[in-house]
Amino acid sequence: MSANITKLVVMLEMQNAMNTKVHEQWFSQGFEWYRAIWVECAEMLDHYGWKWWKKQTPDTEQVILELVDIFHFGLSLRIDGEKSFEELAKQLDAELASPEKADDFKQTLEQLAASAVAEKVFNAAAFAGCMQQIGMSVDDLYRGYVGKNTLNFFRQDHGYKEGTYIKEWDEKEDNEHLVEIVKSLDTEHPDFAKQVYSGLEARYPA
C-alpha cells in the first residue's frame, strides 16, 4: 500500500471508532453527514472571506481546520459497513489525486457543498480541489485529522458528554494545546495517535 492509502485507512478506522463510541450502530442510523458537510462549507466561507463590500483576509489556519472537520463527515458518509477500509481508501486516494477545481477557492467549495446538498454525497475530488487551492497536502490533512480525532476521544473520555470536561487550562484552549503537541511529534510514527493522546493527558489538569 502507498503511504497515502495507509494514512487513509488509519483515518477511516479512527472515524469508525469515534462514531461507534457515540452510537454503536451508527451506520444504520441514517445520520445526515451530508448536511454537516454543507453547513461546515458555509461556516468556512466566513473564515475565508466572501464579502466584496469590506476588506477580508483569509484565515488559512482556520480554513484548514474546517476542511479537516469536513473530512470527518466525508469519511462517515463513505463507510457503509460493507466495503473494507482498504477498498474505501483506494477509492478516496484516486479521487483525491484528481482534484476538481473551479476558478477560485470559493467556487470550488461551492461545488463541494452543492454535491452534499443535491446528491447527499462527499465529493472528494472537489475537496481535493479546495485542498490544492489553499495549499494543503495529504500530510497536512492526516496531521490535522488524527490530532482532532484524538482530541475528540480525549474529550469523551474526560467528561465531555457529562459537562465536566475542562476545555481551557493554562490560559489556552484544548485546541491550542493540541496544535503544540502535534507539532512536536513525528506524524509518520505508527503510534502517532497514541502519542497525541498521551501528550494531552500529560498536560490536562488532574
VOFILO-724565 format. One record per residue (C-alpha): chain; z, x, y. Coordinates in steps of 0.1 Angstrom, whole numbers, m for minus. Layout:
REM residues N
A Z X Y;
...
This chain:
REM residues 206
A 0 0 0;
A m7 12 35;
A 22 18 59;
A 13 m13 79;
A 12 m36 48;
A 46 m21 37;
A 61 m29 71;
A 46 m65 70;
A 61 m70 35;
A 95 m59 48;
A 93 m83 78;
A 82 m112 55;
A 112 m105 32;
A 136 m104 62;
A 122 m136 77;
A 126 m154 44;
A 161 m141 40;
A 170 m152 76;
A 155 m187 72;
A 173 m191 38;
A 206 m182 55;
A 200 m211 79;
A 188 m235 53;
A 185 m227 15;
A 154 m249 10;
A 138 m241 44;
A 101 m240 35;
A 103 m276 21;
A 119 m289 52;
A 87 m291 73;
A 103 m273 103;
A 78 m273 133;
A 74 m235 136;
A 40 m241 153;
A 59 m259 182;
A 82 m229 186;
A 52 m207 190;
A 35 m226 218;
A 69 m231 236;
A 75 m194 235;
A 40 m187 248;
A 47 m209 278;
A 81 m191 284;
A 63 m157 281;
A 38 m166 309;
A 67 m167 333;
A 77 m132 323;
A 41 m120 326;
A 33 m139 358;
A 7 m165 364;
A 13 m179 399;
A m16 m169 422;
A 3 m181 453;
A 31 m154 451;
A 34 m117 441;
A 44 m113 405;
A 47 m81 384;
A 46 m84 346;
A 79 m77 329;
A 63 m59 300;
A 96 m52 281;
A 104 m89 282;
A 69 m99 271;
A 71 m76 241;
A 105 m92 231;
A 89 m127 234;
A 59 m115 212;
A 85 m103 186;
A 101 m138 187;
A 67 m155 182;
A 61 m132 152;
A 93 m146 136;
A 78 m181 138;
A 44 m169 128;
A 58 m153 96;
A 77 m185 89;
A 45 m205 91;
A 27 m182 67;
A 55 m182 40;
A 47 m211 16;
A 68 m203 m15;
A 36 m197 m35;
A 17 m166 m23;
A 35 m133 m28;
A 47 m114 2;
A 23 m86 m6;
A m6 m111 m6;
A 5 m126 27;
A 10 m91 42;
A m26 m80 32;
A m40 m112 48;
A m19 m106 80;
A m29 m69 81;
A m66 m78 80;
A m62 m104 108;
A m41 m80 130;
A m67 m53 125;
A m94 m77 140;
A m79 m88 174;
A m95 m117 192;
A m93 m113 230;
A m102 m133 260;
A m109 m119 295;
A m72 m112 301;
A m38 m114 285;
A m30 m149 299;
A m62 m164 284;
A m56 m147 250;
A m21 m160 250;
A m35 m195 256;
A m58 m191 225;
A m26 m183 205;
A m9 m214 220;
A m39 m236 215;
A m41 m228 178;
A m5 m237 174;
A m8 m270 193;
A m42 m282 180;
A m42 m267 144;
A m4 m261 139;
A m12 m226 127;
A m3 m190 135;
A m34 m173 150;
A m27 m137 140;
A m60 m124 155;
A m51 m139 189;
A m16 m125 185;
A m32 m90 179;
A m53 m95 210;
A m21 m101 230;
A m5 m70 215;
A m35 m49 224;
A m37 m62 260;
A 0 m55 266;
A m2 m20 249;
A 19 m29 219;
A 14 m12 185;
A 24 m24 150;
A 52 2 151;
A 65 m14 183;
A 63 m48 166;
A 81 m36 135;
A 108 m18 155;
A 114 m49 176;
A 112 m73 147;
A 136 m55 124;
A 160 m50 153;
A 160 m87 164;
A 162 m100 128;
A 191 m77 120;
A 209 m89 152;
A 203 m125 142;
A 220 m118 108;
A 248 m99 126;
A 254 m129 149;
A 255 m153 120;
A 280 m131 101;
A 302 m128 132;
A 307 m165 140;
A 276 m174 160;
A 274 m209 144;
A 311 m215 149;
A 311 m204 185;
A 334 m174 180;
A 308 m147 184;
A 312 m123 214;
A 278 m118 230;
A 288 m94 257;
A 311 m63 254;
A 315 m30 272;
A 296 m48 301;
A 264 m51 280;
A 249 m80 261;
A 243 m75 224;
A 205 m73 230;
A 211 m42 252;
A 233 m26 226;
A 206 m33 200;
A 179 m15 221;
A 201 16 224;
A 208 16 187;
A 172 11 177;
A 160 39 200;
A 184 64 183;
A 171 57 148;
A 141 66 127;
A 121 34 121;
A 104 50 90;
A 137 53 72;
A 139 29 42;
A 173 18 53;
A 164 12 89;
A 177 m24 90;
A 210 m14 73;
A 214 14 99;
A 208 m11 127;
A 234 m34 113;
A 259 m5 108;
A 253 6 144;
A 261 m29 157;
A 292 m31 136;
A 304 2 149;
A 301 m10 185;
A 313 m46 181;
A 349 m52 193;
A 371 m57 162;
